[in-house]
Amino acid sequence: MHAGPYEYSRAHAKALGISDKSMLIISELGYTETTASNFVEYLSGKYGMSKSTIWYNLKKLKRSGMLDFAEKNEEYKLLSLTRKGKEELRQLMLAVRNSKYSATLMLQIPREGAAPF
């Protein structure tokens, strides 16, 4: 029996050493640049996650070097994937492309230059 898309995503997140929520953030952000506040609002509305959970995961991804954005008392900069984050997204896209669920999952991953909102 093959795992469904959700189970596949969880397995891939675990293999990368990141949480499901962190992988969701990376895949939703894609190659888009936006403010962190706008992105938190977007994810909260779309998935019903609490804003504090999203902020926690954004900060965790920033500490791990996958995201960059301005936090309190920092100079203004847009939320974006770093080179490391883009590589993780590329690995995710390759893994998804090689799964039997590729058509379903690829539709959920923003392409370079595409805004999710």
PyMOL commands that set and color helices and strands:
alter all, ss='L'
color gray80, all
select helices_A, chain A and resi 5-16+20-29+36-47+51-63+83-97+102-106
alter helices_A, ss='H'
color red, helices_A
select strands_A, chain A and resi 67-68+80-81
alter strands_A, ss='S'
color yellow, strands_A
deselect
rebuild
show_as cartoon
